[in-house]
Amino acid sequence: MANKNILNKKHTHQFIIDQVKLLRKGWTCTRVSGEYITMLEYHLRNKIMGDIQRHPTKGRTFIG
């Protein structure tokens, strides 16, 4: 299960393209590199694992 993607690549790609249109007027970006998506996946996994390690051992709800 550790190798399963947690990011939806299609939605992440579309979000990036949409944000480029909003934030970078005059630049037409139509592609997102696979390396960038992989890097985002890596950072998200590390963020989640760090939050879990710092979370108090109390209650049953993960608050992050």
Buried (B, 14 or more C-beta within 10 A) or exposed (E): EEEEEEBEBEEBBEEBBEEBEEEEEEEEEEEBEEEEBEEBBEEBBEEEEEEEEEEEEEEEEEEE
